[in-house]
């Protein structure tokens, strides 16, 4: 419903030039805004209420609200339906010379390096890279519209939700870089938006930027991120590893109040590890419940799209939009909990983190009236393994994940990328980050009978892009196609060698269930939050909120 309009007397803008074809930047006091060139409406000329309010500046700050106070009649306001935006309640900027009404985007500096670029919508469901920037030390500028414009409805449950998108997903009108400078340079802007992103947009979400990824979504530590600097993790002393490969998604959700949701991908832990490192909610869904067209693949057999979020209720709403074919038909929550990699609660030498985890499991078991047992997959494997196998499960799985991901990405990305690059640059080969280079080179020489621990190590860090076994349970869900959800449960102190102070790091749990039970897990997690068994998650150096150290 169209509201009324009143002027904010203290908000006269300064230092503004005429609107360019892509918009301009204006300052309201100490706050900067991006103003698109396309207006959403116009103030009718001949309205005497403007007398004495216009100055020599180019814009006037105004807010449309539902109030009995009227500075203008409704006939004084024209709306442009072709703009695609409703002239709803919220802040606007009125051009002095044309009386055109524009929707401003507040600009924030990406101080944690979580984004590749800010984006704003244009015409025909397309986007463009944010064309303006504010003063900052090597940081992107991200523009966000006011939340006041949007009201969630049954048709638009994500109305106004600000979402960042991992830079392996296509956005119409914007380049996809996949963490590679050469890949970004080589290919043009894309003509379609990835299905996963479009589902969120169709539900009302506002895409505000593309977020950093490790190169081609490879396993990668911060120290071997060469083409683009890895994002910074706000938790603790501010210099903990952000995790891979949805590192930008995790860093943004852990750092910025103005970002609500992030879309990542998970092939072998790429949503879950950043969620763990940043102490936020994150999920690898049951495999096969979201189309991944318009996304740079790693291994389709394992690839999924996942969400990172601070609010479990929003997390559930977004999951309901994003995924299809998930059952909601269950009558009771599980009555049997199996733990993996958790020390028994009665162990005499539990460290503080282990004690918090053991206590939490006991509380969840009480909440569910559930029995708790230990999952011993070694014993289960011994009782059910193939009759001709003498290997333990870790040895038997060997390089299964690494072989599949390396060979699939070589086939689906590497071959065409190298051929296109060679055609443009006289047969030259593009640069690859160490983890990607090691994996792709290895895929050409591997023997399918190999097993055991990785032997290749990059000289820059004690880490290999070739992963084996079950990775402490991280590969259980990719191999079995079941959902794996990360939930933060608390924090533990540690002595930082950076700040020389005690800092805190998040403690998280992974909760797994049978394939297709994603919405049951979402409901359970929200009920645990309502019961006070999960903390409210904030941004900053602690999940309870705090400063971000730079």
C-alpha positions as CSV (number, residue, x, y, z in Angstrom):
1,X,0.0,0.0,0.0
2,X,1.3,3.4,-0.9
3,X,2.2,5.4,2.2
4,X,2.7,9.1,2.9
5,X,5.8,11.1,2.5
6,X,7.7,13.3,4.9
7,X,11.1,14.9,4.8
8,X,14.0,14.2,7.1
9,X,15.2,17.7,7.7
10,X,18.7,16.9,8.8
11,X,19.5,14.7,5.8
12,X,20.4,17.1,3.1
13,X,22.9,15.5,0.7
14,X,26.2,16.8,-0.3
15,X,28.8,16.3,-3.0
16,X,26.4,14.8,-5.6
17,X,26.8,15.0,-9.3
18,X,24.2,14.4,-12.0
19,X,22.9,10.8,-12.4
20,X,25.0,8.8,-14.7
21,X,23.6,5.9,-16.9
22,X,24.5,3.5,-14.2
23,X,23.7,5.7,-11.2
24,X,25.7,7.7,-8.8
25,X,26.8,7.9,-5.2
26,X,25.5,10.4,-2.6
27,X,26.2,11.1,1.0
28,X,23.7,11.6,3.7
29,X,25.7,12.9,6.5
30,X,28.4,10.3,7.0
31,X,26.5,7.5,5.3
32,X,27.0,6.8,1.6
33,X,24.3,5.5,-0.8
34,X,24.2,4.2,-4.3
35,X,21.4,5.8,-6.4
36,X,20.3,3.9,-9.5
37,X,19.7,6.0,-12.6
38,X,16.2,4.4,-13.0
39,X,13.5,6.1,-11.0
40,X,10.7,4.2,-9.4
41,X,8.3,7.1,-9.4
42,X,7.9,10.9,-9.6
43,X,6.5,13.7,-7.4
44,X,3.9,15.7,-9.3
45,X,5.0,19.1,-10.3
46,X,3.0,22.1,-9.0
47,X,3.1,20.8,-5.4
48,X,3.6,23.8,-3.2
49,X,4.6,21.7,-0.2
50,X,8.2,21.8,-1.6
51,X,8.5,25.5,-1.2
52,X,11.4,26.3,1.0
53,X,12.6,22.6,1.2
54,X,14.6,22.4,-1.9
55,X,18.2,23.6,-1.6
56,X,21.0,24.0,-4.1
57,X,21.9,20.3,-3.6
58,X,20.8,17.7,-6.1
59,X,18.7,15.4,-3.9
60,X,16.4,15.5,-1.0
61,X,16.1,12.6,1.5
62,X,12.5,11.5,2.1
63,X,10.7,8.6,3.7
64,X,7.4,7.2,2.7
65,X,5.4,5.9,5.7
66,X,1.9,5.0,6.6
67,X,0.9,7.8,8.9
68,X,-1.9,10.2,9.4
69,X,0.4,13.1,8.8
70,X,0.2,14.2,5.2
71,X,2.7,16.4,3.4
72,X,1.3,15.3,0.1
73,X,-1.9,13.9,-1.2
74,X,-1.7,10.5,-3.0
75,X,-2.3,12.2,-6.3
76,X,1.0,14.0,-5.8
77,X,2.9,10.7,-6.2
78,X,3.3,8.8,-9.5
79,X,4.6,5.2,-9.5
80,X,6.4,3.7,-12.5
81,X,5.2,0.1,-12.9
82,X,7.9,-0.7,-15.4
83,X,10.5,-0.1,-12.8
84,X,9.6,-3.5,-11.3
85,X,9.6,-2.0,-7.8
86,X,6.7,-1.1,-5.7
87,X,6.7,2.4,-4.1
88,X,6.4,0.9,-0.6
89,X,7.2,2.4,2.7
90,X,10.8,3.3,3.2
91,X,13.6,5.8,2.4
92,X,13.8,7.4,-1.0
93,X,15.8,10.2,-2.7
94,X,14.1,12.8,-4.7
95,X,16.0,14.5,-7.5
96,X,15.8,18.2,-7.2
97,X,15.7,19.0,-10.9
98,X,13.3,16.3,-12.1
99,X,11.4,15.4,-8.9
100,X,12.0,11.7,-9.8
101,X,11.9,9.3,-6.9
102,X,14.9,6.9,-6.6
103,X,15.5,3.9,-4.4
104,X,18.9,4.2,-2.5
105,X,21.1,1.3,-1.6
106,X,23.2,1.8,1.5
107,X,26.8,1.1,0.9
108,X,28.9,-1.1,3.2
109,X,32.6,-1.8,3.0
110,X,33.5,-5.5,2.7
111,X,36.2,-5.3,5.3
112,X,36.5,-9.1,5.7
113,X,37.1,-9.7,2.0
114,X,34.1,-12.0,1.7
115,X,32.9,-10.7,-1.7
116,X,34.2,-10.8,-5.2
117,X,31.8,-8.0,-6.2
118,X,28.6,-6.2,-5.1
119,X,25.7,-6.4,-7.5
120,X,22.5,-4.6,-8.1
121,X,19.5,-5.6,-10.3
122,X,19.0,-4.0,-13.7
123,X,16.3,-4.8,-16.3
124,X,15.1,-8.1,-17.6
125,X,15.9,-10.0,-14.4
126,X,19.6,-9.2,-14.9
127,X,22.3,-7.8,-12.6
128,X,25.3,-5.6,-12.9
129,X,28.4,-5.2,-10.7
130,X,28.1,-2.3,-8.3
131,X,29.3,0.7,-10.3
132,X,30.4,2.9,-7.4
133,X,32.6,2.5,-4.3
134,X,33.2,4.1,-1.0
135,X,36.6,4.9,0.5
136,X,38.1,1.7,2.0
137,X,41.4,-0.1,2.1
138,X,41.2,-2.6,-0.7
139,X,37.6,-3.6,0.1
140,X,34.5,-4.0,-2.2
141,X,31.5,-1.9,-1.7
142,X,28.2,-3.7,-1.2
143,X,24.9,-2.0,-1.6
144,X,21.8,-3.1,0.2
145,X,18.2,-1.7,0.0
146,X,16.2,-0.9,3.1
147,X,14.3,-3.8,4.7
148,X,11.4,-1.4,5.2
149,X,10.4,-1.9,1.5
150,X,9.6,-5.5,1.9
151,X,6.9,-7.6,3.7
152,X,7.2,-11.4,3.5
153,X,4.1,-13.1,2.2
154,X,3.1,-16.7,1.4
155,X,4.1,-16.0,-2.2
156,X,7.3,-14.2,-1.3
157,X,8.5,-15.8,2.0
158,X,12.0,-14.4,1.5
159,X,10.9,-10.8,0.6
160,X,13.8,-8.4,1.5
161,X,16.2,-11.2,2.6
162,X,19.7,-10.1,1.6
163,X,21.6,-12.9,0.1
164,X,25.2,-13.4,-1.1
165,X,25.9,-15.9,-3.8
166,X,29.1,-18.0,-4.1
167,X,31.0,-17.2,-7.2
168,X,30.4,-20.5,-8.9
169,X,26.7,-19.7,-9.5
170,X,25.8,-17.7,-12.6
171,X,24.1,-14.3,-12.3
172,X,22.6,-13.0,-15.5
173,X,24.6,-10.0,-16.7
174,X,27.6,-10.7,-14.5
175,X,30.8,-12.8,-15.0
176,X,31.4,-16.0,-13.1
177,X,35.0,-16.2,-11.8
178,X,35.1,-19.5,-9.8
179,X,38.0,-18.1,-7.8
180,X,40.3,-17.9,-10.9
181,X,41.5,-14.6,-12.4
182,X,42.2,-16.4,-15.8
183,X,38.7,-17.9,-15.9
184,X,37.1,-14.6,-15.0
185,X,39.0,-12.8,-17.7
186,X,38.5,-15.5,-20.4
187,X,34.7,-15.7,-20.4
188,X,32.0,-13.2,-21.0
189,X,29.0,-12.2,-18.8
190,X,26.5,-14.9,-18.6
191,X,23.0,-14.8,-20.1
192,X,21.1,-16.8,-17.5
193,X,20.9,-17.0,-13.7
194,X,21.5,-20.4,-12.0
195,X,18.4,-22.2,-11.0
196,X,19.3,-22.3,-7.3
197,X,19.8,-18.5,-7.3
198,X,16.6,-17.9,-9.3
199,X,14.5,-19.9,-6.8
200,X,15.6,-17.6,-4.0
201,X,15.0,-14.5,-6.1
202,X,11.6,-15.7,-7.1
203,X,10.8,-16.0,-3.4
204,X,11.7,-12.3,-2.9
205,X,15.4,-12.6,-1.9
206,X,17.6,-9.7,-2.8
207,X,21.0,-10.7,-4.2
208,X,23.6,-8.2,-3.0
209,X,26.8,-9.7,-4.3
210,X,28.9,-12.6,-5.4
211,X,31.0,-14.2,-2.7
212,X,34.5,-15.6,-2.7
213,X,35.2,-19.3,-3.4
214,X,38.4,-21.3,-3.4
215,X,39.6,-21.8,-6.9
216,X,37.1,-24.1,-8.7
217,X,35.7,-25.0,-5.2
218,X,38.8,-27.0,-4.4
219,X,39.9,-27.9,-0.9
220,X,42.2,-25.1,0.0
221,X,43.8,-23.4,3.0
222,X,44.0,-19.6,3.2
223,X,47.8,-19.6,2.7
224,X,47.5,-21.2,-0.7
225,X,44.8,-18.9,-2.0
226,X,47.0,-17.2,-4.6
227,X,44.7,-15.7,-7.3
228,X,42.4,-14.0,-4.7
229,X,43.2,-13.4,-1.0
230,X,41.1,-15.7,1.2
231,X,38.3,-14.0,3.3
232,X,39.0,-13.2,6.9
233,X,37.2,-15.1,9.7
234,X,35.8,-12.6,12.2
235,X,35.7,-15.2,15.0
236,X,38.3,-15.2,17.8
237,X,41.4,-13.1,17.0
238,X,40.3,-12.5,13.4
239,X,43.0,-14.6,11.8
240,X,41.6,-18.1,11.9
241,X,41.2,-20.0,8.6
242,X,37.8,-19.3,6.9
243,X,37.4,-22.9,5.7
244,X,36.8,-23.9,2.1
245,X,35.4,-23.7,-0.4
246,X,32.3,-21.5,0.5
247,X,34.7,-19.4,2.5
248,X,33.2,-16.1,1.4
249,X,29.8,-17.3,2.4
250,X,30.9,-18.2,5.9
251,X,32.9,-15.1,6.4
252,X,30.0,-12.8,5.3
253,X,27.4,-14.5,7.5
254,X,29.8,-14.5,10.5
255,X,30.8,-10.8,10.0
256,X,28.0,-8.7,8.6
257,X,24.6,-7.8,10.3
258,X,23.5,-6.5,6.9
259,X,23.8,-9.9,5.2
260,X,21.0,-12.4,6.1
261,X,21.7,-15.5,4.0
262,X,24.5,-17.0,1.8
263,X,24.2,-19.6,-0.9
264,X,27.2,-22.0,-1.1
265,X,28.0,-25.4,-2.5
266,X,29.1,-28.6,-0.8
267,X,30.9,-31.4,-2.5
268,X,33.0,-32.7,0.3
269,X,32.4,-30.2,3.1
270,X,32.4,-26.8,1.4
271,X,29.4,-25.4,3.3
272,X,29.9,-27.4,6.5
273,X,33.6,-26.5,7.2
274,X,33.0,-22.7,6.8
275,X,29.9,-23.0,8.9
276,X,31.9,-24.8,11.6
277,X,34.8,-22.3,11.4
278,X,32.5,-19.3,11.6
279,X,30.0,-20.7,14.1
280,X,26.9,-20.3,11.9
281,X,24.2,-22.7,10.7
282,X,25.0,-24.5,7.4
283,X,23.7,-27.5,5.6
284,X,24.6,-30.1,3.0
285,X,21.2,-31.3,1.8
286,X,20.1,-34.7,0.7
287,X,21.7,-35.1,-2.7
288,X,19.7,-34.5,-5.8
289,X,17.0,-32.1,-4.5
290,X,18.1,-28.9,-6.3
291,X,19.1,-28.4,-9.9
292,X,22.7,-27.2,-10.3
293,X,22.5,-25.9,-13.9
294,X,24.4,-22.6,-14.1
295,X,27.0,-23.6,-11.5
296,X,30.6,-24.5,-12.1
297,X,30.8,-28.2,-11.2
298,X,33.3,-30.1,-9.1
299,X,31.8,-33.6,-9.1
300,X,28.0,-33.9,-10.0
301,X,27.9,-37.2,-8.0
302,X,28.6,-35.2,-4.8
303,X,27.7,-31.6,-5.7
304,X,24.9,-29.9,-3.8
305,X,23.8,-26.3,-3.0
306,X,23.7,-25.4,0.7
307,X,22.8,-22.4,2.8
308,X,24.6,-20.5,5.6
309,X,22.6,-18.4,8.0
310,X,22.6,-17.0,11.6
311,X,18.8,-17.5,12.1
312,X,17.5,-21.1,12.1
313,X,14.0,-19.9,11.2
314,X,15.1,-18.0,8.1
315,X,17.4,-21.0,7.3
316,X,14.3,-23.3,7.3
317,X,12.3,-20.8,5.2
318,X,15.1,-20.6,2.6
319,X,15.5,-24.4,2.5
320,X,11.8,-24.8,1.9
321,X,12.2,-22.5,-1.1
322,X,15.4,-23.9,-2.4
323,X,14.8,-27.7,-2.3
324,X,12.1,-29.8,-3.9
325,X,10.9,-33.3,-3.2
326,X,11.8,-33.3,0.5
327,X,9.3,-35.0,2.8
328,X,7.5,-33.2,5.6
329,X,5.5,-36.3,6.6
330,X,6.9,-37.4,9.9
331,X,5.1,-38.0,13.2
332,X,7.8,-37.9,15.8
333,X,11.4,-36.9,16.1
334,X,14.0,-39.7,16.3
335,X,14.3,-41.6,19.5
336,X,17.8,-42.9,18.9
337,X,20.9,-40.8,18.8
338,X,24.2,-42.3,17.5
339,X,27.4,-40.2,18.2
340,X,30.5,-40.3,16.1
341,X,33.9,-39.0,17.2
342,X,32.6,-37.8,20.6
343,X,34.3,-38.7,23.9
344,X,31.9,-40.3,26.5
345,X,30.5,-37.9,29.1
346,X,32.0,-39.9,31.9
347,X,35.6,-39.7,30.5
348,X,37.9,-38.4,33.2
349,X,40.1,-36.2,31.0
350,X,37.5,-34.2,28.9
351,X,38.8,-30.8,27.8
352,X,36.4,-27.8,28.0
353,X,35.2,-28.2,24.4
354,X,34.6,-31.9,24.9
355,X,32.7,-31.3,28.1
356,X,30.4,-28.8,26.4
357,X,29.7,-31.2,23.6
358,X,29.0,-34.1,25.9
359,X,26.7,-32.0,28.0
360,X,24.8,-30.8,24.9
361,X,24.2,-34.3,23.6
362,X,22.8,-35.3,27.0
363,X,20.4,-32.3,26.9
364,X,19.3,-33.1,23.4
365,X,18.7,-36.8,24.4
366,X,16.6,-35.6,27.3
367,X,14.7,-33.2,25.0
368,X,13.9,-36.1,22.6
369,X,13.5,-38.8,25.3
370,X,16.1,-40.6,23.1
371,X,18.6,-43.4,23.7
372,X,22.2,-42.5,22.9
373,X,24.8,-45.0,21.6
374,X,28.2,-44.7,19.9
375,X,28.4,-45.4,16.2
376,X,31.4,-47.7,15.6
377,X,31.6,-47.8,11.9
378,X,34.8,-49.9,12.1
379,X,32.9,-52.8,13.7
380,X,29.9,-52.4,11.3
381,X,32.3,-52.4,8.4
382,X,34.0,-55.6,9.6
383,X,30.6,-57.3,9.9
384,X,29.3,-56.2,6.5
385,X,32.3,-55.5,4.2
386,X,32.8,-57.4,0.9
387,X,34.0,-60.9,1.5
388,X,37.2,-60.4,-0.6
389,X,38.2,-57.2,1.3
390,X,40.8,-57.2,4.1
391,X,41.0,-53.4,4.2
392,X,39.6,-51.2,6.9
393,X,36.9,-48.8,5.8
394,X,39.3,-45.8,5.6
395,X,41.6,-47.8,3.4
396,X,38.8,-49.3,1.3
397,X,37.4,-45.9,0.5
398,X,40.9,-44.7,-0.3
399,X,40.9,-41.9,-2.9
400,X,37.3,-42.5,-4.0
401,X,36.2,-38.9,-3.4
402,X,39.5,-37.4,-4.8
403,X,39.4,-39.6,-7.9
404,X,35.8,-38.8,-8.7
405,X,36.1,-35.1,-8.1
406,X,39.5,-34.7,-9.9
407,X,38.4,-36.7,-13.0
408,X,34.9,-35.1,-13.2
409,X,36.2,-31.6,-13.0
410,X,39.0,-32.3,-15.5
411,X,36.3,-33.5,-17.9
412,X,33.7,-30.8,-17.2
413,X,35.9,-27.7,-16.6
414,X,39.7,-28.3,-17.0
415,X,39.6,-29.5,-20.6
416,X,37.5,-26.7,-22.1
417,X,39.1,-24.0,-19.9
418,X,42.6,-24.9,-21.0
419,X,41.6,-25.2,-24.6
420,X,39.9,-21.8,-24.6
421,X,42.8,-20.2,-22.8
422,X,45.3,-21.7,-25.2
423,X,43.3,-20.5,-28.2
424,X,43.3,-16.9,-26.9
425,X,46.9,-16.8,-25.6
426,X,49.0,-18.7,-28.3
427,X,49.0,-22.0,-26.6
428,X,49.8,-20.8,-23.1
429,X,48.5,-22.5,-19.9
430,X,46.6,-20.5,-17.2
431,X,47.8,-20.3,-13.6
432,X,46.2,-22.6,-11.1
433,X,46.3,-22.3,-7.3
434,X,48.4,-25.2,-5.8
435,X,45.5,-27.3,-4.6
436,X,43.7,-27.1,-7.9
437,X,46.9,-27.7,-9.9
438,X,47.8,-30.7,-7.8
439,X,44.4,-32.3,-8.1
440,X,44.1,-31.7,-11.9
441,X,47.7,-32.9,-12.6
442,X,47.1,-36.0,-10.3
443,X,43.9,-36.9,-12.2
444,X,45.9,-37.6,-15.3
445,X,48.3,-40.0,-13.5
446,X,46.3,-41.8,-10.8
447,X,46.0,-45.5,-10.6
448,X,42.6,-46.8,-9.5
449,X,44.3,-49.4,-7.2
450,X,46.0,-46.7,-5.0
451,X,44.9,-46.2,-1.4
452,X,46.1,-44.8,1.8
453,X,47.1,-41.3,2.9
454,X,48.0,-38.5,0.4
455,X,51.7,-38.3,-0.3
456,X,51.8,-35.0,-2.3
457,X,52.3,-31.8,-0.3
458,X,52.5,-28.3,-1.6
459,X,55.6,-26.4,-0.5
460,X,53.6,-23.4,0.8
461,X,51.6,-25.3,3.4
462,X,51.2,-28.8,4.9
463,X,48.1,-29.4,3.0
464,X,47.1,-31.4,-0.1
465,X,44.2,-30.9,-2.5
466,X,43.9,-34.7,-2.7
467,X,41.8,-36.0,0.1
468,X,41.4,-39.6,1.1
469,X,39.3,-41.8,3.4
470,X,36.3,-40.4,5.3
471,X,38.0,-37.2,6.4
472,X,36.8,-37.7,10.0
473,X,33.3,-38.2,8.9
474,X,33.1,-35.3,6.5
475,X,32.7,-37.6,3.5
476,X,29.9,-39.8,5.0
477,X,27.1,-37.6,3.7
478,X,28.6,-37.2,0.1
479,X,29.0,-41.0,-0.1
480,X,25.6,-41.8,1.3
481,X,23.6,-38.8,-0.1
482,X,22.2,-38.0,3.3
483,X,21.7,-34.5,4.9
484,X,24.4,-33.1,7.2
485,X,23.6,-30.0,9.1
486,X,26.0,-27.9,11.1
487,X,24.6,-26.2,14.3
488,X,26.6,-23.9,16.6
489,X,26.2,-24.9,20.3
490,X,28.7,-22.7,22.2
491,X,32.2,-21.4,22.5
492,X,35.5,-22.3,24.1
493,X,38.4,-20.1,25.2
494,X,41.9,-20.3,23.7
495,X,45.1,-18.3,24.0
496,X,45.7,-16.4,20.8
497,X,49.2,-16.0,19.5
498,X,47.9,-13.0,17.5
499,X,46.3,-10.8,20.1
500,X,48.2,-12.3,23.1
501,X,44.8,-12.5,24.8
502,X,42.2,-15.2,25.6
503,X,39.7,-15.3,22.7
504,X,36.8,-17.6,21.9
505,X,36.1,-20.0,19.1
506,X,32.8,-21.6,18.2
507,X,31.9,-25.2,19.0
508,X,29.6,-26.8,16.4
509,X,27.9,-30.1,15.9
510,X,27.1,-31.9,12.7
511,X,23.6,-33.6,12.7
512,X,23.0,-36.3,10.1
513,X,19.7,-38.1,9.3
514,X,18.3,-40.4,6.7
515,X,18.1,-39.2,3.1
516,X,15.1,-36.9,2.5
517,X,14.7,-36.0,6.2
518,X,16.0,-32.4,5.8
519,X,12.9,-30.6,6.8
520,X,12.6,-32.8,9.9
521,X,16.1,-31.7,10.9
522,X,15.1,-28.1,10.2
523,X,12.1,-28.4,12.5
524,X,14.1,-30.2,15.2
525,X,16.8,-27.5,15.1
526,X,14.2,-24.8,15.4
527,X,12.6,-26.6,18.3
528,X,16.0,-26.9,20.0
529,X,16.5,-23.2,19.6
530,X,13.1,-22.4,21.1
531,X,13.9,-24.7,24.0
532,X,17.1,-22.7,24.7
533,X,19.4,-25.5,23.6
534,X,20.9,-23.5,20.8
535,X,22.4,-20.0,21.2
536,X,21.3,-16.9,19.2
537,X,24.1,-16.3,16.7
538,X,25.5,-12.8,16.2
539,X,28.3,-11.3,14.1
540,X,31.8,-10.4,15.3
541,X,34.6,-12.1,17.2
542,X,32.1,-14.1,19.3
543,X,28.9,-15.9,18.3
544,X,27.4,-13.8,21.2
545,X,28.4,-10.6,19.3
546,X,31.4,-8.4,19.6
547,X,34.1,-6.5,17.7
548,X,35.8,-7.6,14.6
549,X,39.6,-7.2,14.9
550,X,41.4,-5.9,11.9
